[in-house]
Amino acid sequence: MRRVHGLLTSYPGRDHFVFHVYEASRRYHLEFPNATTGYCADLRRELTMLLGEGSVQVEVLRIQ
């Protein structure tokens, strides 16, 4: 998780991120309200190489 967080924050930007971690029958939602990233194709490629295909999900969230 430290490597993923470091990779995300190494791409500067204004995009927020969370981790969803699944362990047995439990799901953990980890927010990083003070950390941001700059999502792009290169970052997605590196995350996929690190975590595996299908492990990265991107959603556009509207702040209300």
CHARMM internal coordinates of N, CA and C (Angstrom, degrees):
IC EDIT
DIST 1 N 1 CA 1.4401
DIST 1 CA 1 C 1.5227
ANGL 1 N 1 CA 1 C 110.22
DIST 1 C 2 N 1.3148
ANGL 1 CA 1 C 2 N 116.01
DIHE 1 N 1 CA 1 C 2 N -33.75
DIST 2 N 2 CA 1.4640
ANGL 1 C 2 N 2 CA 119.22
DIHE 1 CA 1 C 2 N 2 CA 178.69
DIST 2 CA 2 C 1.5248
ANGL 2 N 2 CA 2 C 110.92
DIHE 1 C 2 N 2 CA 2 C -64.38
DIST 2 C 3 N 1.3256
ANGL 2 CA 2 C 3 N 116.41
DIHE 2 N 2 CA 2 C 3 N -39.08
DIST 3 N 3 CA 1.4700
ANGL 2 C 3 N 3 CA 119.95
DIHE 2 CA 2 C 3 N 3 CA 179.07
DIST 3 CA 3 C 1.5168
ANGL 3 N 3 CA 3 C 111.54
DIHE 2 C 3 N 3 CA 3 C -66.62
DIST 3 C 4 N 1.3249
ANGL 3 CA 3 C 4 N 116.83
DIHE 3 N 3 CA 3 C 4 N -40.59
DIST 4 N 4 CA 1.4688
ANGL 3 C 4 N 4 CA 120.68
DIHE 3 CA 3 C 4 N 4 CA 179.42
DIST 4 CA 4 C 1.5254
ANGL 4 N 4 CA 4 C 109.91
DIHE 3 C 4 N 4 CA 4 C -65.38
DIST 4 C 5 N 1.3188
ANGL 4 CA 4 C 5 N 116.86
DIHE 4 N 4 CA 4 C 5 N -45.35
DIST 5 N 5 CA 1.4663
ANGL 4 C 5 N 5 CA 120.86
DIHE 4 CA 4 C 5 N 5 CA 178.68
DIST 5 CA 5 C 1.5314
ANGL 5 N 5 CA 5 C 109.98
DIHE 4 C 5 N 5 CA 5 C -60.24
DIST 5 C 6 N 1.3260
ANGL 5 CA 5 C 6 N 116.84
DIHE 5 N 5 CA 5 C 6 N -44.91
DIST 6 N 6 CA 1.4605
ANGL 5 C 6 N 6 CA 120.76
DIHE 5 CA 5 C 6 N 6 CA 178.93
DIST 6 CA 6 C 1.5175
ANGL 6 N 6 CA 6 C 112.38
DIHE 5 C 6 N 6 CA 6 C -61.86
DIST 6 C 7 N 1.3266
ANGL 6 CA 6 C 7 N 116.55
DIHE 6 N 6 CA 6 C 7 N -40.43
DIST 7 N 7 CA 1.4607
ANGL 6 C 7 N 7 CA 120.49
DIHE 6 CA 6 C 7 N 7 CA 178.26
DIST 7 CA 7 C 1.5236
ANGL 7 N 7 CA 7 C 110.56
DIHE 6 C 7 N 7 CA 7 C -64.69
DIST 7 C 8 N 1.3123
ANGL 7 CA 7 C 8 N 116.97
DIHE 7 N 7 CA 7 C 8 N -46.19
DIST 8 N 8 CA 1.4636
ANGL 7 C 8 N 8 CA 120.32
DIHE 7 CA 7 C 8 N 8 CA 179.63
DIST 8 CA 8 C 1.5216
ANGL 8 N 8 CA 8 C 111.70
DIHE 7 C 8 N 8 CA 8 C -59.53
DIST 8 C 9 N 1.3128
ANGL 8 CA 8 C 9 N 117.31
DIHE 8 N 8 CA 8 C 9 N -45.38
DIST 9 N 9 CA 1.4603
ANGL 8 C 9 N 9 CA 119.73
DIHE 8 CA 8 C 9 N 9 CA -177.22
DIST 9 CA 9 C 1.5198
ANGL 9 N 9 CA 9 C 112.93
DIHE 8 C 9 N 9 CA 9 C -77.45
DIST 9 C 10 N 1.3233
ANGL 9 CA 9 C 10 N 117.69
DIHE 9 N 9 CA 9 C 10 N -10.67
DIST 10 N 10 CA 1.4691
ANGL 9 C 10 N 10 CA 119.76
DIHE 9 CA 9 C 10 N 10 CA 176.55
DIST 10 CA 10 C 1.5292
ANGL 10 N 10 CA 10 C 111.99
DIHE 9 C 10 N 10 CA 10 C -78.05
DIST 10 C 11 N 1.3247
ANGL 10 CA 10 C 11 N 116.82
DIHE 10 N 10 CA 10 C 11 N -10.24
DIST 11 N 11 CA 1.4642
ANGL 10 C 11 N 11 CA 122.53
DIHE 10 CA 10 C 11 N 11 CA 174.59
DIST 11 CA 11 C 1.5242
ANGL 11 N 11 CA 11 C 107.36
DIHE 10 C 11 N 11 CA 11 C -106.55
DIST 11 C 12 N 1.3266
ANGL 11 CA 11 C 12 N 118.63
DIHE 11 N 11 CA 11 C 12 N 95.26
DIST 12 N 12 CA 1.4640
ANGL 11 C 12 N 12 CA 120.61
DIHE 11 CA 11 C 12 N 12 CA -175.63
DIST 12 CA 12 C 1.5224
ANGL 12 N 12 CA 12 C 112.56
DIHE 11 C 12 N 12 CA 12 C -65.06
DIST 12 C 13 N 1.3081
ANGL 12 CA 12 C 13 N 114.62
DIHE 12 N 12 CA 12 C 13 N 142.44
DIST 13 N 13 CA 1.4548
ANGL 12 C 13 N 13 CA 119.87
DIHE 12 CA 12 C 13 N 13 CA 178.77
DIST 13 CA 13 C 1.5128
ANGL 13 N 13 CA 13 C 110.63
DIHE 12 C 13 N 13 CA 13 C 175.56
DIST 13 C 14 N 1.3246
ANGL 13 CA 13 C 14 N 115.41
DIHE 13 N 13 CA 13 C 14 N -166.74
DIST 14 N 14 CA 1.4712
ANGL 13 C 14 N 14 CA 121.33
DIHE 13 CA 13 C 14 N 14 CA -175.44
DIST 14 CA 14 C 1.5218
ANGL 14 N 14 CA 14 C 112.85
DIHE 13 C 14 N 14 CA 14 C -113.94
DIST 14 C 15 N 1.3202
ANGL 14 CA 14 C 15 N 117.97
DIHE 14 N 14 CA 14 C 15 N 10.59
DIST 15 N 15 CA 1.4696
ANGL 14 C 15 N 15 CA 121.68
DIHE 14 CA 14 C 15 N 15 CA -179.16
DIST 15 CA 15 C 1.5262
ANGL 15 N 15 CA 15 C 109.74
DIHE 14 C 15 N 15 CA 15 C -85.75
DIST 15 C 16 N 1.3359
ANGL 15 CA 15 C 16 N 115.81
DIHE 15 N 15 CA 15 C 16 N 133.69
DIST 16 N 16 CA 1.4576
ANGL 15 C 16 N 16 CA 121.10
DIHE 15 CA 15 C 16 N 16 CA 177.15
DIST 16 CA 16 C 1.5207
ANGL 16 N 16 CA 16 C 109.56
DIHE 15 C 16 N 16 CA 16 C -91.31
DIST 16 C 17 N 1.3235
ANGL 16 CA 16 C 17 N 116.26
DIHE 16 N 16 CA 16 C 17 N 158.50
DIST 17 N 17 CA 1.4559
ANGL 16 C 17 N 17 CA 120.19
DIHE 16 CA 16 C 17 N 17 CA -179.58
DIST 17 CA 17 C 1.5176
ANGL 17 N 17 CA 17 C 110.60
DIHE 16 C 17 N 17 CA 17 C -143.95
DIST 17 C 18 N 1.3251
ANGL 17 CA 17 C 18 N 114.77
DIHE 17 N 17 CA 17 C 18 N 156.71
DIST 18 N 18 CA 1.4652
ANGL 17 C 18 N 18 CA 123.04
DIHE 17 CA 17 C 18 N 18 CA 174.10
DIST 18 CA 18 C 1.5204
ANGL 18 N 18 CA 18 C 107.74
DIHE 17 C 18 N 18 CA 18 C -135.09
DIST 18 C 19 N 1.3111
ANGL 18 CA 18 C 19 N 116.35
DIHE 18 N 18 CA 18 C 19 N 159.44
DIST 19 N 19 CA 1.4596
ANGL 18 C 19 N 19 CA 122.01
DIHE 18 CA 18 C 19 N 19 CA 173.36
DIST 19 CA 19 C 1.5246
ANGL 19 N 19 CA 19 C 107.47
DIHE 18 C 19 N 19 CA 19 C -109.42
DIST 19 C 20 N 1.3206
ANGL 19 CA 19 C 20 N 116.07
DIHE 19 N 19 CA 19 C 20 N 134.35
DIST 20 N 20 CA 1.4559
ANGL 19 C 20 N 20 CA 122.05
DIHE 19 CA 19 C 20 N 20 CA 168.08
DIST 20 CA 20 C 1.5144
ANGL 20 N 20 CA 20 C 105.65
DIHE 19 C 20 N 20 CA 20 C -110.14
DIST 20 C 21 N 1.3080
ANGL 20 CA 20 C 21 N 115.88
DIHE 20 N 20 CA 20 C 21 N 116.30
DIST 21 N 21 CA 1.4599
ANGL 20 C 21 N 21 CA 121.90
DIHE 20 CA 20 C 21 N 21 CA -177.36
DIST 21 CA 21 C 1.5229
ANGL 21 N 21 CA 21 C 108.04
DIHE 20 C 21 N 21 CA 21 C -113.06
DIST 21 C 22 N 1.3245
ANGL 21 CA 21 C 22 N 116.11
DIHE 21 N 21 CA 21 C 22 N 129.07
DIST 22 N 22 CA 1.4511
ANGL 21 C 22 N 22 CA 121.73
DIHE 21 CA 21 C 22 N 22 CA -179.71
DIST 22 CA 22 C 1.5276
ANGL 22 N 22 CA 22 C 108.82
DIHE 21 C 22 N 22 CA 22 C -112.37
DIST 22 C 23 N 1.3358
ANGL 22 CA 22 C 23 N 115.16
DIHE 22 N 22 CA 22 C 23 N 129.37
DIST 23 N 23 CA 1.4574
ANGL 22 C 23 N 23 CA 120.78
DIHE 22 CA 22 C 23 N 23 CA 179.15
DIST 23 CA 23 C 1.5233
ANGL 23 N 23 CA 23 C 107.27
DIHE 22 C 23 N 23 CA 23 C -140.53
DIST 23 C 24 N 1.3094
ANGL 23 CA 23 C 24 N 115.25
DIHE 23 N 23 CA 23 C 24 N 115.65
DIST 24 N 24 CA 1.4663
ANGL 23 C 24 N 24 CA 121.35
DIHE 23 CA 23 C 24 N 24 CA -176.31
DIST 24 CA 24 C 1.5326
ANGL 24 N 24 CA 24 C 108.39
DIHE 23 C 24 N 24 CA 24 C 52.68
DIST 24 C 25 N 1.3157
ANGL 24 CA 24 C 25 N 118.82
DIHE 24 N 24 CA 24 C 25 N -119.64
DIST 25 N 25 CA 1.4617
ANGL 24 C 25 N 25 CA 120.83
DIHE 24 CA 24 C 25 N 25 CA -178.44
DIST 25 CA 25 C 1.5274
ANGL 25 N 25 CA 25 C 111.93
DIHE 24 C 25 N 25 CA 25 C -99.71
DIST 25 C 26 N 1.3100
ANGL 25 CA 25 C 26 N 117.24
DIHE 25 N 25 CA 25 C 26 N 11.61
DIST 26 N 26 CA 1.4652
ANGL 25 C 26 N 26 CA 120.54
DIHE 25 CA 25 C 26 N 26 CA -178.87
DIST 26 CA 26 C 1.5194
ANGL 26 N 26 CA 26 C 111.85
DIHE 25 C 26 N 26 CA 26 C -107.39
DIST 26 C 27 N 1.3290
ANGL 26 CA 26 C 27 N 113.79
DIHE 26 N 26 CA 26 C 27 N 150.66
DIST 27 N 27 CA 1.4687
ANGL 26 C 27 N 27 CA 120.37
DIHE 26 CA 26 C 27 N 27 CA 176.87
DIST 27 CA 27 C 1.5215
ANGL 27 N 27 CA 27 C 107.42
DIHE 26 C 27 N 27 CA 27 C -128.91
DIST 27 C 28 N 1.3206
ANGL 27 CA 27 C 28 N 115.92
DIHE 27 N 27 CA 27 C 28 N 131.33
DIST 28 N 28 CA 1.4536
ANGL 27 C 28 N 28 CA 121.68
DIHE 27 CA 27 C 28 N 28 CA 179.39
DIST 28 CA 28 C 1.5217
ANGL 28 N 28 CA 28 C 109.00
DIHE 27 C 28 N 28 CA 28 C -115.28
DIST 28 C 29 N 1.3118
ANGL 28 CA 28 C 29 N 115.81
DIHE 28 N 28 CA 28 C 29 N 135.81
DIST 29 N 29 CA 1.4579
ANGL 28 C 29 N 29 CA 123.25
DIHE 28 CA 28 C 29 N 29 CA 179.95
DIST 29 CA 29 C 1.5275
ANGL 29 N 29 CA 29 C 106.43
DIHE 28 C 29 N 29 CA 29 C -113.81
DIST 29 C 30 N 1.3260
ANGL 29 CA 29 C 30 N 116.83
DIHE 29 N 29 CA 29 C 30 N 108.77
DIST 30 N 30 CA 1.4631
ANGL 29 C 30 N 30 CA 121.57
DIHE 29 CA 29 C 30 N 30 CA -177.19
DIST 30 CA 30 C 1.5171
ANGL 30 N 30 CA 30 C 109.52
DIHE 29 C 30 N 30 CA 30 C -108.72
DIST 30 C 31 N 1.3180
ANGL 30 CA 30 C 31 N 115.92
DIHE 30 N 30 CA 30 C 31 N 117.77
DIST 31 N 31 CA 1.4582
ANGL 30 C 31 N 31 CA 121.52
DIHE 30 CA 30 C 31 N 31 CA 179.75
DIST 31 CA 31 C 1.5205
ANGL 31 N 31 CA 31 C 110.34
DIHE 30 C 31 N 31 CA 31 C -101.21
DIST 31 C 32 N 1.3124
ANGL 31 CA 31 C 32 N 115.54
DIHE 31 N 31 CA 31 C 32 N 149.98
DIST 32 N 32 CA 1.4598
ANGL 31 C 32 N 32 CA 123.37
DIHE 31 CA 31 C 32 N 32 CA 178.01
DIST 32 CA 32 C 1.5286
ANGL 32 N 32 CA 32 C 107.46
DIHE 31 C 32 N 32 CA 32 C -129.31
DIST 32 C 33 N 1.3344
ANGL 32 CA 32 C 33 N 117.03
DIHE 32 N 32 CA 32 C 33 N 77.08
DIST 33 N 33 CA 1.4630
ANGL 32 C 33 N 33 CA 120.34
DIHE 32 CA 32 C 33 N 33 CA -172.06
DIST 33 CA 33 C 1.5269
ANGL 33 N 33 CA 33 C 114.43
DIHE 32 C 33 N 33 CA 33 C -65.38
DIST 33 C 34 N 1.3067
ANGL 33 CA 33 C 34 N 117.92
DIHE 33 N 33 CA 33 C 34 N -20.77
DIST 34 N 34 CA 1.4678
ANGL 33 C 34 N 34 CA 120.58
DIHE 33 CA 33 C 34 N 34 CA -178.28
DIST 34 CA 34 C 1.5247
ANGL 34 N 34 CA 34 C 113.14
DIHE 33 C 34 N 34 CA 34 C -102.12
DIST 34 C 35 N 1.3161
ANGL 34 CA 34 C 35 N 116.86
DIHE 34 N 34 CA 34 C 35 N 4.06
DIST 35 N 35 CA 1.4684
ANGL 34 C 35 N 35 CA 120.79
DIHE 34 CA 34 C 35 N 35 CA -179.17
DIST 35 CA 35 C 1.5228
ANGL 35 N 35 CA 35 C 109.14
DIHE 34 C 35 N 35 CA 35 C -114.94
DIST 35 C 36 N 1.3246
ANGL 35 CA 35 C 36 N 115.51
DIHE 35 N 35 CA 35 C 36 N 142.39
DIST 36 N 36 CA 1.4645
ANGL 35 C 36 N 36 CA 120.76
DIHE 35 CA 35 C 36 N 36 CA 177.69
DIST 36 CA 36 C 1.5228
ANGL 36 N 36 CA 36 C 109.31
DIHE 35 C 36 N 36 CA 36 C -134.52
DIST 36 C 37 N 1.3230
ANGL 36 CA 36 C 37 N 114.69
DIHE 36 N 36 CA 36 C 37 N 168.81
DIST 37 N 37 CA 1.4559
ANGL 36 C 37 N 37 CA 121.97
DIHE 36 CA 36 C 37 N 37 CA 178.80
DIST 37 CA 37 C 1.5220
ANGL 37 N 37 CA 37 C 108.86
DIHE 36 C 37 N 37 CA 37 C -142.88
DIST 37 C 38 N 1.2921
ANGL 37 CA 37 C 38 N 116.32
DIHE 37 N 37 CA 37 C 38 N 170.16
DIST 38 N 38 CA 1.4560
ANGL 37 C 38 N 38 CA 122.00
DIHE 37 CA 37 C 38 N 38 CA 174.36
DIST 38 CA 38 C 1.5186
ANGL 38 N 38 CA 38 C 107.93
DIHE 37 C 38 N 38 CA 38 C -117.04
DIST 38 C 39 N 1.3205
ANGL 38 CA 38 C 39 N 116.39
DIHE 38 N 38 CA 38 C 39 N 93.38
DIST 39 N 39 CA 1.4617
ANGL 38 C 39 N 39 CA 120.29
DIHE 38 CA 38 C 39 N 39 CA -175.09
DIST 39 CA 39 C 1.5240
ANGL 39 N 39 CA 39 C 110.67
DIHE 38 C 39 N 39 CA 39 C -66.27
DIST 39 C 40 N 1.3272
ANGL 39 CA 39 C 40 N 115.59
DIHE 39 N 39 CA 39 C 40 N 133.74
DIST 40 N 40 CA 1.4673
ANGL 39 C 40 N 40 CA 121.81
DIHE 39 CA 39 C 40 N 40 CA 178.69
DIST 40 CA 40 C 1.5254
ANGL 40 N 40 CA 40 C 108.23
DIHE 39 C 40 N 40 CA 40 C -157.88
DIST 40 C 41 N 1.3171
ANGL 40 CA 40 C 41 N 116.15
DIHE 40 N 40 CA 40 C 41 N 173.64
DIST 41 N 41 CA 1.4649
ANGL 40 C 41 N 41 CA 121.61
DIHE 40 CA 40 C 41 N 41 CA -177.77
DIST 41 CA 41 C 1.5288
ANGL 41 N 41 CA 41 C 111.48
DIHE 40 C 41 N 41 CA 41 C -61.49
DIST 41 C 42 N 1.3283
ANGL 41 CA 41 C 42 N 118.05
DIHE 41 N 41 CA 41 C 42 N -38.89
DIST 42 N 42 CA 1.4672
ANGL 41 C 42 N 42 CA 120.52
DIHE 41 CA 41 C 42 N 42 CA 179.45
DIST 42 CA 42 C 1.5207
ANGL 42 N 42 CA 42 C 111.55
DIHE 41 C 42 N 42 CA 42 C -64.06
DIST 42 C 43 N 1.3225
ANGL 42 CA 42 C 43 N 116.52
DIHE 42 N 42 CA 42 C 43 N -41.29
DIST 43 N 43 CA 1.4627
ANGL 42 C 43 N 43 CA 119.95
DIHE 42 CA 42 C 43 N 43 CA 178.46
DIST 43 CA 43 C 1.5218
ANGL 43 N 43 CA 43 C 110.16
DIHE 42 C 43 N 43 CA 43 C -65.03
DIST 43 C 44 N 1.3139
ANGL 43 CA 43 C 44 N 117.11
DIHE 43 N 43 CA 43 C 44 N -44.35
DIST 44 N 44 CA 1.4736
ANGL 43 C 44 N 44 CA 119.58
DIHE 43 CA 43 C 44 N 44 CA 178.52
DIST 44 CA 44 C 1.5216
ANGL 44 N 44 CA 44 C 110.79
DIHE 43 C 44 N 44 CA 44 C -59.35
DIST 44 C 45 N 1.3179
ANGL 44 CA 44 C 45 N 116.98
DIHE 44 N 44 CA 44 C 45 N -42.62
DIST 45 N 45 CA 1.4646
ANGL 44 C 45 N 45 CA 120.83
DIHE 44 CA 44 C 45 N 45 CA 179.60
DIST 45 CA 45 C 1.5256
ANGL 45 N 45 CA 45 C 110.36
DIHE 44 C 45 N 45 CA 45 C -60.32
DIST 45 C 46 N 1.3355
ANGL 45 CA 45 C 46 N 117.02
DIHE 45 N 45 CA 45 C 46 N -46.56
DIST 46 N 46 CA 1.4650
ANGL 45 C 46 N 46 CA 120.56
DIHE 45 CA 45 C 46 N 46 CA -178.90
DIST 46 CA 46 C 1.5319
ANGL 46 N 46 CA 46 C 111.50
DIHE 45 C 46 N 46 CA 46 C -66.08
DIST 46 C 47 N 1.3306
ANGL 46 CA 46 C 47 N 117.32
DIHE 46 N 46 CA 46 C 47 N -40.03
DIST 47 N 47 CA 1.4611
ANGL 46 C 47 N 47 CA 120.14
DIHE 46 CA 46 C 47 N 47 CA 177.13
DIST 47 CA 47 C 1.5210
ANGL 47 N 47 CA 47 C 111.26
DIHE 46 C 47 N 47 CA 47 C -63.35
DIST 47 C 48 N 1.3175
ANGL 47 CA 47 C 48 N 116.95
DIHE 47 N 47 CA 47 C 48 N -41.88
DIST 48 N 48 CA 1.4612
ANGL 47 C 48 N 48 CA 121.09
DIHE 47 CA 47 C 48 N 48 CA 179.68
DIST 48 CA 48 C 1.5250
ANGL 48 N 48 CA 48 C 110.72
DIHE 47 C 48 N 48 CA 48 C -65.08
DIST 48 C 49 N 1.3247
ANGL 48 CA 48 C 49 N 117.21
DIHE 48 N 48 CA 48 C 49 N -39.37
DIST 49 N 49 CA 1.4710
ANGL 48 C 49 N 49 CA 120.03
DIHE 48 CA 48 C 49 N 49 CA 176.96
DIST 49 CA 49 C 1.5225
ANGL 49 N 49 CA 49 C 110.94
DIHE 48 C 49 N 49 CA 49 C -63.64
DIST 49 C 50 N 1.3158
ANGL 49 CA 49 C 50 N 116.93
DIHE 49 N 49 CA 49 C 50 N -37.84
DIST 50 N 50 CA 1.4551
ANGL 49 C 50 N 50 CA 121.86
DIHE 49 CA 49 C 50 N 50 CA -177.56
DIST 50 CA 50 C 1.5270
ANGL 50 N 50 CA 50 C 112.22
DIHE 49 C 50 N 50 CA 50 C -77.04
DIST 50 C 51 N 1.3378
ANGL 50 CA 50 C 51 N 117.26
DIHE 50 N 50 CA 50 C 51 N -41.95
DIST 51 N 51 CA 1.4624
ANGL 50 C 51 N 51 CA 121.46
DIHE 50 CA 50 C 51 N 51 CA -171.92
DIST 51 CA 51 C 1.5235
ANGL 51 N 51 CA 51 C 114.65
DIHE 50 C 51 N 51 CA 51 C -102.28
DIST 51 C 52 N 1.3176
ANGL 51 CA 51 C 52 N 117.15
DIHE 51 N 51 CA 51 C 52 N -21.34
DIST 52 N 52 CA 1.4552
ANGL 51 C 52 N 52 CA 120.57
DIHE 51 CA 51 C 52 N 52 CA -178.24
DIST 52 CA 52 C 1.5229
ANGL 52 N 52 CA 52 C 111.72
DIHE 51 C 52 N 52 CA 52 C 104.05
DIST 52 C 53 N 1.3089
ANGL 52 CA 52 C 53 N 114.66
DIHE 52 N 52 CA 52 C 53 N 153.95
DIST 53 N 53 CA 1.4638
ANGL 52 C 53 N 53 CA 121.58
DIHE 52 CA 52 C 53 N 53 CA -179.17
DIST 53 CA 53 C 1.5222
ANGL 53 N 53 CA 53 C 109.89
DIHE 52 C 53 N 53 CA 53 C -60.52
DIST 53 C 54 N 1.3269
ANGL 53 CA 53 C 54 N 116.97
DIHE 53 N 53 CA 53 C 54 N 136.52
DIST 54 N 54 CA 1.4505
ANGL 53 C 54 N 54 CA 121.80
DIHE 53 CA 53 C 54 N 54 CA 178.39
DIST 54 CA 54 C 1.5200
ANGL 54 N 54 CA 54 C 114.86
DIHE 53 C 54 N 54 CA 54 C 85.52
DIST 54 C 55 N 1.3190
ANGL 54 CA 54 C 55 N 117.60
DIHE 54 N 54 CA 54 C 55 N -0.32
DIST 55 N 55 CA 1.4642
ANGL 54 C 55 N 55 CA 120.52
DIHE 54 CA 54 C 55 N 55 CA -177.98
DIST 55 CA 55 C 1.5240
ANGL 55 N 55 CA 55 C 113.55
DIHE 54 C 55 N 55 CA 55 C -92.09
DIST 55 C 56 N 1.3152
ANGL 55 CA 55 C 56 N 116.84
DIHE 55 N 55 CA 55 C 56 N -10.62
DIST 56 N 56 CA 1.4614
ANGL 55 C 56 N 56 CA 120.88
DIHE 55 CA 55 C 56 N 56 CA -177.32
DIST 56 CA 56 C 1.5215
ANGL 56 N 56 CA 56 C 108.66
DIHE 55 C 56 N 56 CA 56 C -109.45
DIST 56 C 57 N 1.3188
ANGL 56 CA 56 C 57 N 115.54
DIHE 56 N 56 CA 56 C 57 N 126.31
DIST 57 N 57 CA 1.4514
ANGL 56 C 57 N 57 CA 121.03
DIHE 56 CA 56 C 57 N 57 CA 177.68
DIST 57 CA 57 C 1.5157
ANGL 57 N 57 CA 57 C 108.98
DIHE 56 C 57 N 57 CA 57 C -127.25
DIST 57 C 58 N 1.3074
ANGL 57 CA 57 C 58 N 116.43
DIHE 57 N 57 CA 57 C 58 N 131.59
DIST 58 N 58 CA 1.4614
ANGL 57 C 58 N 58 CA 121.70
DIHE 57 CA 57 C 58 N 58 CA -179.32
DIST 58 CA 58 C 1.5197
ANGL 58 N 58 CA 58 C 108.60
DIHE 57 C 58 N 58 CA 58 C -118.57
DIST 58 C 59 N 1.3274
ANGL 58 CA 58 C 59 N 115.21
DIHE 58 N 58 CA 58 C 59 N 130.27
DIST 59 N 59 CA 1.4621
ANGL 58 C 59 N 59 CA 120.64
DIHE 58 CA 58 C 59 N 59 CA 178.62
DIST 59 CA 59 C 1.5260
ANGL 59 N 59 CA 59 C 108.74
DIHE 58 C 59 N 59 CA 59 C -129.99
DIST 59 C 60 N 1.3150
ANGL 59 CA 59 C 60 N 115.99
DIHE 59 N 59 CA 59 C 60 N 139.32
DIST 60 N 60 CA 1.4563
ANGL 59 C 60 N 60 CA 121.11
DIHE 59 CA 59 C 60 N 60 CA 173.93
DIST 60 CA 60 C 1.5227
ANGL 60 N 60 CA 60 C 106.44
DIHE 59 C 60 N 60 CA 60 C -88.31
DIST 60 C 61 N 1.3120
ANGL 60 CA 60 C 61 N 115.90
DIHE 60 N 60 CA 60 C 61 N 123.05
DIST 61 N 61 CA 1.4657
ANGL 60 C 61 N 61 CA 120.67
DIHE 60 CA 60 C 61 N 61 CA -179.82
DIST 61 CA 61 C 1.5129
ANGL 61 N 61 CA 61 C 109.49
DIHE 60 C 61 N 61 CA 61 C -111.53
DIST 61 C 62 N 1.2851
ANGL 61 CA 61 C 62 N 116.26
DIHE 61 N 61 CA 61 C 62 N 134.57
DIST 62 N 62 CA 1.4478
ANGL 61 C 62 N 62 CA 121.29
DIHE 61 CA 61 C 62 N 62 CA 177.51
DIST 62 CA 62 C 1.5220
ANGL 62 N 62 CA 62 C 108.05
DIHE 61 C 62 N 62 CA 62 C -95.63
DIST 62 C 63 N 1.3074
ANGL 62 CA 62 C 63 N 115.83
DIHE 62 N 62 CA 62 C 63 N 127.59
DIST 63 N 63 CA 1.4549
ANGL 62 C 63 N 63 CA 120.71
DIHE 62 CA 62 C 63 N 63 CA 177.66
DIST 63 CA 63 C 1.5234
ANGL 63 N 63 CA 63 C 108.00
DIHE 62 C 63 N 63 CA 63 C -87.43
DIST 63 C 64 N 1.3108
ANGL 63 CA 63 C 64 N 116.00
DIHE 63 N 63 CA 63 C 64 N 127.28
DIST 64 N 64 CA 1.4624
ANGL 63 C 64 N 64 CA 120.23
DIHE 63 CA 63 C 64 N 64 CA -176.40
DIST 64 CA 64 C 1.5075
ANGL 64 N 64 CA 64 C 110.29
DIHE 63 C 64 N 64 CA 64 C -109.51
END
COOR INIT
IC SEED 1 N 1 CA 1 C
IC BUILD
